[in-house]
Amino acid sequence: MMIMNMWMQLKNLLVEDERGQGMVEYALIIALIAIVVIVALTPAGAAVSQIFTNIVGALTPAAG
């Protein structure tokens, strides 16, 4: 009887306990969004870097 009771408690703990399920789903969504943002902004980072390089190149003769 004691083993059956322990088995039922273990089953309830593993199968019916869904308290952390929502948090895991939100974490997966946030991770997916972060990956999409990184992939989308990587090419934009090179373009922004080139813009700043052009600005510095244009301002350097004016400073000297």
Secondary structure by P-SEA (a helix, b strand, c coil): caaaaaaaaaaaaccccccaaaaaaaaaaaaaaaaaaaaaaaaaaaaaaaaaaaaaaaaccccc
